[in-house]
Amino acid sequence: MTARWVVDEVLPERDLHITWQPISLLEKNQPPPDSEYYAASLQTHKYLRVMEAIRASGEADGDVRDPVFEFYWELGRRIHHDKELHVDLPDVLSTIGVDTALAGAFDDETWDAEIKTRMAAGLALTGDDVGTPLIAFDDVNGERIGLFGPVITRVPDRRDSLQLWDAFVTLGRIPGFWEVKRTRTEPPDFGPRP
C-alpha cells in the first residue's frame, strides 16, 4: 500500500528519486519452519533473490520505474490482486521485458548475502525494532535518515496523500521524534489492479 501511495500519488507531485531495496521477512522475523508465516516468508524471500539478480544484471538503471521496480510491481499485481503467491516467474520476467533466465535466482542461495547487506543498510538507518515499509531520505543537514512506515490500509486521494507525505518527512526531520502509532482496525484495501 505504501508503494502504491508513493508511486501513484506522491511521485507525480514531489521531486523524488526512489531506489527500491529488499527487506526479507524471513531474515528479519526468523519464523520457525512450523510457523504459519514460514511458507509465505520463504516464498517472498526467494522473490527477492530474483530482484537482486535483476539489479545485478545491469538492466536496472536506478530510474523509479526500472526493472527492479517493475518486477516488484508485477509481483504485487499477481499476489495481492490475482491472489497468486506462487507466480510463474518466467512469465513475470517476460512481462517486464527482462531475461527469463533470471528466474533461476529463485533457488540460488548465493543472492542471500546481497539481500542481507541491503537490509542491513536500511536497518542501520531505522534500528532493528521496525517492520516494513522503510523509507529513507535526507534530513535538513543532508544526512540520510530512515523511518518505518507509514502503514496505511488504502491509498488516500492526491491531496491527502501529499499532506501525509509532507507530514511524514517533517516528522522524520525533527530531532528527537521517534514514533506515532495506533491500532489498525481494518485490513488493506488494495484498490483496482494497477
Z-matrix of the N, CA and C atoms (Angstrom, degrees):
N
C 1 1.446
C 2 1.522 1 110.86
N 3 1.330 2 115.83 1 -40.21
C 4 1.463 3 118.83 2 -179.04
C 5 1.530 4 110.67 3 -65.46
N 6 1.320 5 117.08 4 -38.98
C 7 1.467 6 119.86 5 177.56
C 8 1.525 7 110.58 6 -63.76
N 9 1.315 8 117.15 7 -43.19
C 10 1.473 9 119.87 8 178.07
C 11 1.526 10 110.28 9 -60.94
N 12 1.330 11 116.31 10 -43.03
C 13 1.470 12 121.72 11 178.98
C 14 1.526 13 110.34 12 -58.01
N 15 1.331 14 116.25 13 -50.78
C 16 1.462 15 120.03 14 -176.97
C 17 1.527 16 111.15 15 -65.91
N 18 1.327 17 117.52 16 -48.08
C 19 1.468 18 120.96 17 -175.19
C 20 1.528 19 112.18 18 -71.36
N 21 1.329 20 116.27 19 -46.03
C 22 1.467 21 119.12 20 -173.83
C 23 1.525 22 113.45 21 -78.69
N 24 1.327 23 117.53 22 -35.28
C 25 1.463 24 119.58 23 -170.69
C 26 1.530 25 114.99 24 -115.13
N 27 1.327 26 117.60 25 -36.27
C 28 1.465 27 119.54 26 -174.79
C 29 1.532 28 111.44 27 -88.41
N 30 1.308 29 117.30 28 -48.07
C 31 1.462 30 121.95 29 -175.65
C 32 1.529 31 114.16 30 -53.55
N 33 1.335 32 119.30 31 -40.88
C 34 1.476 33 117.94 32 179.40
C 35 1.531 34 114.32 33 -63.72
N 36 1.339 35 117.41 34 -18.60
C 37 1.460 36 121.17 35 -174.92
C 38 1.530 37 114.32 36 -114.27
N 39 1.316 38 117.56 37 -8.20
C 40 1.458 39 121.11 38 -178.18
C 41 1.522 40 109.48 39 -127.97
N 42 1.311 41 116.83 40 145.65
C 43 1.464 42 122.48 41 -179.74
C 44 1.522 43 108.55 42 -81.78
N 45 1.327 44 116.46 43 91.66
C 46 1.454 45 121.75 44 -177.01
C 47 1.521 46 110.30 45 -119.11
N 48 1.312 47 115.76 46 143.25
C 49 1.462 48 122.18 47 168.10
C 50 1.522 49 105.20 48 -114.64
N 51 1.316 50 117.78 49 118.25
C 52 1.464 51 121.82 50 -174.54
C 53 1.515 52 109.90 51 -110.71
N 54 1.328 53 115.24 52 129.10
C 55 1.458 54 121.84 53 170.81
C 56 1.521 55 106.40 54 -114.77
N 57 1.313 56 116.87 55 117.50
C 58 1.465 57 122.19 56 -177.89
C 59 1.517 58 109.06 57 -81.00
N 60 1.320 59 115.86 58 126.96
C 61 1.460 60 121.53 59 -176.75
C 62 1.532 61 110.22 60 -123.14
N 63 1.326 62 116.40 61 154.98
C 64 1.463 63 119.59 62 -179.13
C 65 1.527 64 112.49 63 -84.45
N 66 1.314 65 115.11 64 147.70
C 67 1.460 66 121.35 65 163.70
C 68 1.522 67 105.57 66 -138.24
N 69 1.299 68 115.92 67 119.69
C 70 1.458 69 122.26 68 -177.03
C 71 1.519 70 109.52 69 -96.26
N 72 1.326 71 116.14 70 117.90
C 73 1.456 72 119.42 71 176.41
C 74 1.525 73 111.04 72 -71.86
N 75 1.327 74 117.46 73 -20.02
C 76 1.465 75 120.56 74 173.16
C 77 1.522 76 109.27 75 -66.46
N 78 1.324 77 117.21 76 -47.94
C 79 1.468 78 121.53 77 179.07
C 80 1.525 79 111.72 78 -71.34
N 81 1.321 80 116.44 79 -42.06
C 82 1.467 81 121.17 80 -175.06
C 83 1.513 82 112.08 81 -68.56
N 84 1.341 83 117.02 82 -47.61
C 85 1.465 84 120.82 83 -172.88
C 86 1.518 85 114.31 84 -97.34
N 87 1.331 86 117.34 85 -16.57
C 88 1.461 87 122.32 86 179.19
C 89 1.538 88 112.50 87 48.24
N 90 1.339 89 118.50 88 53.59
C 91 1.467 90 118.68 89 179.63
C 92 1.528 91 110.44 90 -66.39
N 93 1.318 92 118.18 91 139.18
C 94 1.470 93 119.47 92 177.79
C 95 1.534 94 110.27 93 -66.03
N 96 1.329 95 117.08 94 151.84
C 97 1.466 96 120.30 95 -177.21
C 98 1.536 97 114.42 96 -56.19
N 99 1.324 98 118.18 97 -24.47
C 100 1.464 99 119.87 98 179.26
C 101 1.535 100 112.55 99 -91.14
N 102 1.328 101 116.70 100 4.39
C 103 1.460 102 121.48 101 179.46
C 104 1.522 103 110.28 102 -74.97
N 105 1.323 104 116.75 103 150.95
C 106 1.465 105 120.64 104 176.19
C 107 1.532 106 111.58 105 -67.22
N 108 1.325 107 118.21 106 -16.37
C 109 1.467 108 122.74 107 -178.22
C 110 1.530 109 113.31 108 -93.68
N 111 1.335 110 116.23 109 -12.15
C 112 1.458 111 119.30 110 -171.99
C 113 1.533 112 112.95 111 -62.69
N 114 1.336 113 117.51 112 -50.46
C 115 1.473 114 120.33 113 -174.38
C 116 1.528 115 111.49 114 -59.81
N 117 1.326 116 117.61 115 -45.89
C 118 1.463 117 120.31 116 179.68
C 119 1.523 118 111.04 117 -67.27
N 120 1.332 119 117.44 118 -38.28
C 121 1.468 120 120.74 119 178.78
C 122 1.517 121 111.03 120 -64.85
N 123 1.328 122 116.61 121 -40.94
C 124 1.463 123 120.56 122 177.93
C 125 1.532 124 110.66 123 -65.82
N 126 1.318 125 116.63 124 -44.32
C 127 1.472 126 120.74 125 -179.84
C 128 1.528 127 110.86 126 -59.61
N 129 1.327 128 116.76 127 -49.41
C 130 1.464 129 118.90 128 -177.95
C 131 1.526 130 111.57 129 -69.27
N 132 1.335 131 117.49 130 -30.30
C 133 1.469 132 120.23 131 174.59
C 134 1.534 133 109.81 132 -61.81
N 135 1.306 134 115.72 133 -42.44
C 136 1.470 135 119.57 134 179.74
C 137 1.527 136 111.12 135 -65.34
N 138 1.333 137 117.38 136 -33.00
C 139 1.464 138 119.57 137 174.78
C 140 1.529 139 110.34 138 -64.01
N 141 1.330 140 116.65 139 -34.65
C 142 1.471 141 119.96 140 177.77
C 143 1.528 142 111.34 141 -64.91
N 144 1.313 143 117.07 142 -31.99
C 145 1.471 144 119.50 143 175.18
C 146 1.529 145 110.01 144 -59.98
N 147 1.325 146 115.69 145 -43.49
C 148 1.470 147 119.89 146 179.26
C 149 1.525 148 109.41 147 -65.71
N 150 1.323 149 116.81 148 -40.26
C 151 1.459 150 120.35 149 178.72
C 152 1.536 151 110.66 150 -58.61
N 153 1.323 152 116.83 151 -43.62
C 154 1.462 153 119.59 152 179.46
C 155 1.523 154 111.58 153 -70.24
N 156 1.316 155 117.81 154 -32.27
C 157 1.469 156 120.16 155 174.67
C 158 1.524 157 110.44 156 -64.77
N 159 1.336 158 116.47 157 -38.21
C 160 1.473 159 120.23 158 176.51
C 161 1.520 160 109.44 159 -63.39
N 162 1.335 161 116.89 160 -45.90
C 163 1.468 162 120.44 161 179.98
C 164 1.533 163 110.58 162 -59.86
N 165 1.327 164 116.47 163 -44.55
C 166 1.469 165 120.90 164 -177.21
C 167 1.526 166 112.92 165 -72.51
N 168 1.330 167 116.94 166 -18.67
C 169 1.465 168 119.89 167 -177.28
C 170 1.519 169 112.73 168 -69.67
N 171 1.322 170 116.21 169 -14.04
C 172 1.453 171 119.85 170 -178.05
C 173 1.508 172 112.68 171 89.72
N 174 1.341 173 116.93 172 -3.23
C 175 1.465 174 119.75 173 179.38
C 176 1.527 175 111.25 174 -79.36
N 177 1.328 176 116.84 175 -21.97
C 178 1.463 177 120.32 176 178.20
C 179 1.519 178 108.18 177 -81.16
N 180 1.329 179 116.76 178 130.59
C 181 1.457 180 119.77 179 -176.64
C 182 1.520 181 113.52 180 -114.68
N 183 1.343 182 116.86 181 6.94
C 184 1.454 183 119.46 182 178.46
C 185 1.512 184 113.85 183 83.07
N 186 1.332 185 117.57 184 -2.82
C 187 1.456 186 119.77 185 175.83
C 188 1.523 187 108.24 186 -72.31
N 189 1.321 188 116.95 187 154.81
C 190 1.455 189 121.11 188 -177.90
C 191 1.527 190 111.11 189 -52.85
N 192 1.308 191 117.05 190 -40.07
C 193 1.453 192 120.77 191 -176.93
C 194 1.534 193 110.87 192 -107.47
N 195 1.312 194 116.89 193 41.50
C 196 1.455 195 119.82 194 176.99
C 197 1.537 196 109.67 195 -76.19
N 198 1.344 197 118.40 196 176.71
C 199 1.467 198 120.05 197 -176.48
C 200 1.535 199 114.74 198 -60.45
N 201 1.324 200 118.85 199 -27.99
C 202 1.472 201 119.62 200 175.56
C 203 1.523 202 108.98 201 -63.08
N 204 1.332 203 116.33 202 -47.56
C 205 1.458 204 119.93 203 177.19
C 206 1.526 205 110.95 204 -62.96
N 207 1.325 206 117.36 205 -46.13
C 208 1.467 207 120.57 206 -177.01
C 209 1.530 208 110.79 207 -60.35
N 210 1.328 209 117.03 208 -36.82
C 211 1.463 210 120.86 209 176.72
C 212 1.527 211 109.72 210 -64.11
N 213 1.313 212 116.30 211 -49.28
C 214 1.465 213 122.12 212 178.60
C 215 1.532 214 110.41 213 -57.64
N 216 1.313 215 117.07 214 -45.03
C 217 1.472 216 122.86 215 -177.68
C 218 1.524 217 110.97 216 -65.59
N 219 1.333 218 116.18 217 -43.62
C 220 1.467 219 119.90 218 -179.66
C 221 1.526 220 110.64 219 -66.88
N 222 1.321 221 117.54 220 -38.56
C 223 1.468 222 119.28 221 174.70
C 224 1.523 223 110.40 222 -61.84
N 225 1.329 224 116.85 223 -42.23
C 226 1.461 225 120.34 224 178.02
C 227 1.518 226 112.08 225 -58.90
N 228 1.319 227 116.75 226 -42.40
C 229 1.466 228 120.47 227 177.53
C 230 1.526 229 110.59 228 -58.34
N 231 1.322 230 113.93 229 -49.77
C 232 1.466 231 118.95 230 -173.40
C 233 1.531 232 112.32 231 -73.16
N 234 1.323 233 117.58 232 -39.21
C 235 1.462 234 120.23 233 -178.38
C 236 1.524 235 111.24 234 -75.79
N 237 1.326 236 117.66 235 -51.80
C 238 1.462 237 120.40 236 -172.72
C 239 1.523 238 114.04 237 -83.64
N 240 1.320 239 117.25 238 -32.98
C 241 1.462 240 119.52 239 -177.39
C 242 1.524 241 112.63 240 -97.73
N 243 1.318 242 116.54 241 -40.32
C 244 1.462 243 120.22 242 -177.81
C 245 1.525 244 112.36 243 -94.98
N 246 1.341 245 116.71 244 -5.51
C 247 1.473 246 123.34 245 177.44
C 248 1.534 247 112.54 246 60.29
N 249 1.338 248 116.29 247 39.36
C 250 1.467 249 121.90 248 177.45
C 251 1.526 250 108.64 249 -110.09
N 252 1.316 251 118.32 250 100.22
C 253 1.463 252 119.08 251 175.77
C 254 1.528 253 110.51 252 -73.88
N 255 1.322 254 117.20 253 -36.04
C 256 1.466 255 122.14 254 -178.87
C 257 1.535 256 107.78 255 -102.11
N 258 1.311 257 115.09 256 87.77
C 259 1.465 258 120.14 257 -175.41
C 260 1.526 259 111.06 258 -84.18
N 261 1.308 260 115.34 259 160.93
C 262 1.457 261 122.81 260 175.41
C 263 1.531 262 106.95 261 -81.75
N 264 1.329 263 116.34 262 96.82
C 265 1.472 264 120.43 263 -174.03
C 266 1.527 265 113.71 264 -60.46
N 267 1.330 266 120.11 265 -45.40
C 268 1.467 267 117.03 266 177.31
C 269 1.527 268 112.08 267 -57.64
N 270 1.336 269 117.43 268 -36.74
C 271 1.459 270 119.93 269 178.05
C 272 1.522 271 111.08 270 -66.86
N 273 1.337 272 117.48 271 -41.48
C 274 1.467 273 121.21 272 177.02
C 275 1.522 274 109.57 273 -59.07
N 276 1.329 275 116.60 274 -48.66
C 277 1.461 276 120.86 275 -177.31
C 278 1.528 277 111.26 276 -65.27
N 279 1.324 278 116.58 277 -38.85
C 280 1.463 279 119.85 278 176.17
C 281 1.531 280 110.60 279 -64.38
N 282 1.317 281 116.53 280 -40.94
C 283 1.473 282 121.40 281 -179.91
C 284 1.520 283 111.47 282 -60.00
N 285 1.341 284 117.08 283 -37.78
C 286 1.469 285 119.50 284 -178.27
C 287 1.528 286 112.36 285 -92.42
N 288 1.331 287 116.69 286 -0.42
C 289 1.458 288 120.69 287 173.37
C 290 1.514 289 115.65 288 80.46
N 291 1.340 290 117.43 289 32.33
C 292 1.469 291 119.60 290 174.59
C 293 1.525 292 109.67 291 -119.23
N 294 1.305 293 115.72 292 166.17
C 295 1.456 294 123.48 293 -176.47
C 296 1.527 295 110.63 294 -58.60
N 297 1.319 296 116.77 295 120.63
C 298 1.465 297 121.00 296 -178.55
C 299 1.528 298 112.68 297 -66.44
N 300 1.336 299 117.38 298 -17.67
C 301 1.466 300 120.06 299 177.25
C 302 1.527 301 111.71 300 -63.79
N 303 1.341 302 116.66 301 -20.61
C 304 1.471 303 119.65 302 179.16
C 305 1.528 304 112.26 303 -65.41
N 306 1.326 305 117.36 304 -14.02
C 307 1.468 306 120.96 305 175.49
C 308 1.529 307 110.80 306 -60.84
N 309 1.317 308 117.39 307 -22.57
C 310 1.463 309 121.30 308 178.54
C 311 1.515 310 113.63 309 -62.34
N 312 1.329 311 117.27 310 -19.78
C 313 1.470 312 120.71 311 178.72
C 314 1.523 313 112.24 312 -67.88
N 315 1.316 314 117.42 313 -18.60
C 316 1.467 315 122.74 314 -177.10
C 317 1.531 316 111.96 315 -51.33
N 318 1.318 317 117.56 316 -43.40
C 319 1.470 318 121.79 317 -178.46
C 320 1.525 319 113.15 318 -103.91
N 321 1.315 320 116.97 319 12.14
C 322 1.461 321 121.75 320 -176.36
C 323 1.527 322 110.70 321 -96.92
N 324 1.316 323 116.55 322 102.35
C 325 1.465 324 122.08 323 -176.47
C 326 1.525 325 113.60 324 -66.58
N 327 1.322 326 118.18 325 -12.76
C 328 1.465 327 118.68 326 -179.94
C 329 1.531 328 111.22 327 -65.22
N 330 1.335 329 118.57 328 -19.22
C 331 1.471 330 121.60 329 177.69
C 332 1.525 331 112.12 330 -76.98
N 333 1.320 332 117.69 331 -14.08
C 334 1.465 333 120.57 332 -176.24
C 335 1.527 334 112.48 333 -63.08
N 336 1.315 335 117.23 334 -34.02
C 337 1.467 336 120.08 335 179.57
C 338 1.531 337 110.73 336 -63.30
N 339 1.322 338 117.55 337 -40.49
C 340 1.474 339 120.58 338 179.01
C 341 1.524 340 110.83 339 -67.27
N 342 1.326 341 116.36 340 -40.50
C 343 1.472 342 120.04 341 176.64
C 344 1.523 343 109.76 342 -59.43
N 345 1.329 344 116.65 343 -47.22
C 346 1.476 345 120.89 344 -179.16
C 347 1.529 346 111.35 345 -62.92
N 348 1.317 347 117.38 346 -40.66
C 349 1.467 348 121.20 347 179.72
C 350 1.525 349 110.94 348 -63.29
N 351 1.314 350 116.66 349 -45.99
C 352 1.460 351 120.86 350 -179.56
C 353 1.528 352 111.36 351 -67.70
N 354 1.334 353 116.63 352 -38.79
C 355 1.469 354 120.22 353 175.92
C 356 1.521 355 110.57 354 -62.49
N 357 1.316 356 116.24 355 -44.38
C 358 1.467 357 120.96 356 -178.60
C 359 1.521 358 110.93 357 -59.86
N 360 1.326 359 117.01 358 -37.58
C 361 1.468 360 120.21 359 178.76
C 362 1.526 361 110.52 360 -64.09
N 363 1.317 362 117.61 361 -41.69
C 364 1.461 363 120.68 362 177.64
C 365 1.515 364 112.20 363 -67.32
N 366 1.321 365 116.10 364 -44.58
C 367 1.460 366 120.23 365 -178.53
C 368 1.528 367 111.73 366 -69.54
N 369 1.322 368 117.29 367 -24.01
C 370 1.467 369 119.97 368 175.11
C 371 1.531 370 110.31 369 -65.39
N 372 1.320 371 117.22 370 -26.08
C 373 1.465 372 121.31 371 179.46
C 374 1.525 373 112.78 372 -84.96
N 375 1.334 374 116.83 373 -25.98
C 376 1.459 375 120.47 374 -173.70
C 377 1.514 376 114.43 375 -111.46
N 378 1.322 377 116.88 376 -22.03
C 379 1.460 378 120.92 377 -168.03
C 380 1.511 379 108.51 378 90.64
N 381 1.319 380 116.39 379 165.22
C 382 1.457 381 121.20 380 -172.99
C 383 1.528 382 113.44 381 -86.30
N 384 1.320 383 117.86 382 -14.76
C 385 1.465 384 121.51 383 -175.49
C 386 1.528 385 111.07 384 -86.10
N 387 1.333 386 115.37 385 52.41
C 388 1.463 387 122.09 386 -177.73
C 389 1.523 388 108.94 387 -139.88
N 390 1.306 389 115.13 388 171.77
C 391 1.460 390 121.56 389 174.36
C 392 1.509 391 109.53 390 -119.72
N 393 1.307 392 115.16 391 -138.86
C 394 1.448 393 121.55 392 178.13
C 395 1.522 394 108.26 393 -129.76
N 396 1.300 395 118.31 394 140.75
C 397 1.456 396 130.92 395 17.22
C 398 1.524 397 112.70 396 -89.42
N 399 1.317 398 114.71 397 158.93
C 400 1.459 399 123.16 398 171.06
C 401 1.525 400 107.45 399 -118.39
N 402 1.317 401 115.70 400 137.06
C 403 1.469 402 120.67 401 176.65
C 404 1.514 403 107.91 402 -127.52
N 405 1.319 404 116.33 403 131.50
C 406 1.460 405 121.66 404 178.94
C 407 1.528 406 109.13 405 -117.55
N 408 1.317 407 114.87 406 144.46
C 409 1.465 408 122.00 407 177.13
C 410 1.516 409 107.45 408 -158.17
N 411 1.325 410 117.09 409 174.42
C 412 1.453 411 120.97 410 -178.71
C 413 1.522 412 110.41 411 -89.69
N 414 1.343 413 115.32 412 142.53
C 415 1.459 414 119.42 413 175.78
C 416 1.528 415 109.33 414 -82.99
N 417 1.318 416 117.12 415 -174.60
C 418 1.467 417 120.30 416 -176.14
C 419 1.521 418 112.74 417 -64.95
N 420 1.327 419 117.66 418 -18.97
C 421 1.457 420 121.61 419 177.59
C 422 1.525 421 112.38 420 -94.72
N 423 1.320 422 116.71 421 5.25
C 424 1.455 423 120.45 422 179.84
C 425 1.513 424 114.21 423 81.26
N 426 1.325 425 117.45 424 11.33
C 427 1.463 426 120.67 425 178.29
C 428 1.519 427 109.93 426 -93.17
N 429 1.324 428 115.95 427 139.59
C 430 1.463 429 121.84 428 -178.33
C 431 1.526 430 109.61 429 -71.70
N 432 1.339 431 115.63 430 130.27
C 433 1.456 432 122.28 431 175.45
C 434 1.527 433 108.02 432 -129.21
N 435 1.304 434 116.86 433 161.71
C 436 1.453 435 121.02 434 178.22
C 437 1.503 436 111.11 435 -136.95
N 438 1.320 437 115.53 436 148.65
C 439 1.456 438 122.17 437 177.17
C 440 1.521 439 109.54 438 -133.20
N 441 1.317 440 115.87 439 147.73
C 442 1.455 441 122.25 440 168.64
C 443 1.522 442 107.89 441 -81.25
N 444 1.325 443 116.22 442 133.95
C 445 1.453 444 120.17 443 175.42
C 446 1.513 445 111.54 444 106.64
N 447 1.313 446 116.59 445 -168.45
C 448 1.448 447 124.88 446 -6.01
C 449 1.526 448 111.33 447 -74.76
N 450 1.312 449 115.29 448 145.57
C 451 1.457 450 121.37 449 174.32
C 452 1.527 451 106.40 450 -90.93
N 453 1.319 452 116.25 451 118.12
C 454 1.461 453 121.14 452 -179.09
C 455 1.528 454 108.63 453 -127.28
N 456 1.315 455 116.22 454 152.30
C 457 1.461 456 119.88 455 179.52
C 458 1.520 457 112.44 456 -98.96
N 459 1.315 458 117.38 457 -12.46
C 460 1.465 459 121.62 458 175.38
C 461 1.528 460 108.17 459 -157.20
N 462 1.308 461 115.76 460 159.32
C 463 1.459 462 120.60 461 -179.31
C 464 1.533 463 108.56 462 -82.85
N 465 1.333 464 116.71 463 122.23
C 466 1.465 465 119.03 464 177.03
C 467 1.528 466 111.29 465 -68.55
N 468 1.338 467 115.79 466 164.57
C 469 1.457 468 118.85 467 175.34
C 470 1.531 469 108.69 468 -64.43
N 471 1.324 470 116.88 469 170.07
C 472 1.458 471 122.26 470 -172.81
C 473 1.529 472 112.17 471 -54.68
N 474 1.326 473 118.25 472 -48.07
C 475 1.466 474 121.35 473 -177.67
C 476 1.527 475 110.74 474 -60.70
N 477 1.330 476 116.63 475 -49.16
C 478 1.465 477 120.33 476 -179.79
C 479 1.528 478 111.49 477 -67.64
N 480 1.336 479 116.46 478 -34.57
C 481 1.472 480 120.12 479 177.69
C 482 1.519 481 111.45 480 -61.59
N 483 1.326 482 116.17 481 -43.51
C 484 1.465 483 119.74 482 -179.84
C 485 1.522 484 111.03 483 -69.15
N 486 1.324 485 117.39 484 -37.89
C 487 1.465 486 119.91 485 176.09
C 488 1.531 487 110.33 486 -63.26
N 489 1.340 488 116.21 487 -42.48
C 490 1.471 489 120.27 488 178.28
C 491 1.525 490 110.61 489 -61.96
N 492 1.331 491 117.59 490 -45.13
C 493 1.463 492 121.02 491 179.02
C 494 1.531 493 111.06 492 -60.16
N 495 1.315 494 115.84 493 -50.64
C 496 1.461 495 119.85 494 -177.74
C 497 1.529 496 111.31 495 -61.61
N 498 1.324 497 117.06 496 -39.36
C 499 1.469 498 120.59 497 178.36
C 500 1.526 499 110.77 498 -67.43
N 501 1.324 500 116.75 499 -41.00
C 502 1.462 501 121.90 500 179.33
C 503 1.530 502 110.33 501 -60.13
N 504 1.329 503 115.83 502 -48.35
C 505 1.464 504 120.43 503 179.64
C 506 1.530 505 110.21 504 -64.32
N 507 1.311 506 117.19 505 -42.53
C 508 1.470 507 120.75 506 179.22
C 509 1.517 508 110.88 507 -60.22
N 510 1.319 509 117.74 508 -47.56
C 511 1.467 510 120.76 509 178.93
C 512 1.525 511 111.01 510 -58.51
N 513 1.325 512 116.02 511 -44.02
C 514 1.457 513 120.03 512 -178.46
C 515 1.515 514 113.62 513 -64.21
N 516 1.301 515 116.60 514 -27.97
C 517 1.462 516 120.28 515 -177.30
C 518 1.528 517 113.04 516 -87.09
N 519 1.317 518 117.82 517 -4.96
C 520 1.469 519 120.91 518 -179.69
C 521 1.523 520 109.32 519 -87.56
N 522 1.341 521 117.49 520 116.76
C 523 1.470 522 119.86 521 178.30
C 524 1.532 523 109.91 522 -58.35
N 525 1.319 524 115.52 523 136.44
C 526 1.451 525 120.75 524 178.23
C 527 1.518 526 114.14 525 90.52
N 528 1.343 527 118.64 526 -10.88
C 529 1.466 528 120.03 527 176.48
C 530 1.520 529 109.06 528 -76.01
N 531 1.347 530 116.38 529 136.06
C 532 1.461 531 119.43 530 -178.83
C 533 1.520 532 114.54 531 -127.25
N 534 1.317 533 119.26 532 -44.25
C 535 1.462 534 116.66 533 -169.82
C 536 1.523 535 112.32 534 -157.67
N 537 1.330 536 114.84 535 144.20
C 538 1.457 537 124.41 536 168.01
C 539 1.521 538 105.03 537 -134.22
N 540 1.333 539 117.78 538 133.21
C 541 1.455 540 118.74 539 -177.70
C 542 1.522 541 110.58 540 -158.39
N 543 1.339 542 115.59 541 148.46
C 544 1.453 543 121.78 542 167.82
C 545 1.521 544 107.96 543 -145.22
N 546 1.315 545 116.48 544 161.15
C 547 1.457 546 121.32 545 -177.57
C 548 1.526 547 110.08 546 -70.66
N 549 1.315 548 115.02 547 133.14
C 550 1.465 549 121.16 548 179.19
C 551 1.532 550 108.67 549 -76.87
N 552 1.319 551 117.31 550 131.58
C 553 1.463 552 121.49 551 -178.10
C 554 1.520 553 113.25 552 -119.32
N 555 1.340 554 117.20 553 7.43
C 556 1.463 555 120.13 554 178.24
C 557 1.517 556 109.83 555 -145.40
N 558 1.325 557 116.91 556 150.62
C 559 1.468 558 120.34 557 179.00
C 560 1.522 559 110.50 558 -79.09
N 561 1.335 560 117.15 559 167.38
C 562 1.460 561 119.68 560 176.42
C 563 1.528 562 111.85 561 -62.00
N 564 1.316 563 115.52 562 142.67
C 565 1.462 564 122.82 563 173.00
C 566 1.515 565 105.60 564 -116.14
N 567 1.336 566 116.51 565 101.06
C 568 1.465 567 121.19 566 -172.11
C 569 1.514 568 113.67 567 -73.29
N 570 1.322 569 117.85 568 -10.69
C 571 1.459 570 119.58 569 179.12
C 572 1.501 571 111.33 570 68.12
N 573 1.331 572 117.33 571 -166.18
C 574 1.480 573 120.34 572 -178.68
C 575 1.526 574 111.14 573 -68.35
N 576 1.308 575 115.34 574 153.58
C 577 1.473 576 121.88 575 179.05
C 578 1.533 577 108.14 576 -64.38
N 579 1.357 578 116.48 577 123.88
C 580 1.472 579 118.90 578 179.83
C 581 1.523 580 112.19 579 -70.82
